């Protein structure tokens, strides 16, 4: 009887994360489509932050000051 066992914990965790990302993408797409049909201009603040913003990296010219001693 192959296939009767449940997937391992880590595989199940990865599957749940993948399903959550897919649902989030679907919802975002649905919201954009709905806003577009209403004629609402798209707002850049609703978009996902870029990889640089997520990691907190700043370009060299925008480094926070304070360690200049």
Buried (B, 14 or more C-beta within 10 A) or exposed (E): EEEEEEEEEEEEEEEEEEEEEEEEEEEEEEEBEEBEEEEEEEEEEEEEEEEEEEEEEEEEEEEEEEEEE
